[in-house]
């Protein structure tokens, strides 16, 4: 019988702690709602403000990507140009 009472008390403590944890979690969530709203507004403003710059950077990346691929070939191109100029002269 004592074990049953001890288990009942432990169960009641567990339920009590679960309720306290739920209240703490709900209170913390309610207190942080204004900060979440401000963060969302700032995030939307930053995304809207930086979207044109991202579009321009993407466009320039598409244009200049082939030139960056040819970058390692630049020494060979310069040697070829030098040989062409020597032969032409």
Secondary structure, 3 states (H helix, E strand, C coil): CHHHHHHHHHHHHHHHHHHHHHHHHHHHHHHHHHHHHHHHHHHHHHHHHHHHHHHHHHHHHHHHHHHHHHHHHHHHHHHHHHHHHHHHC
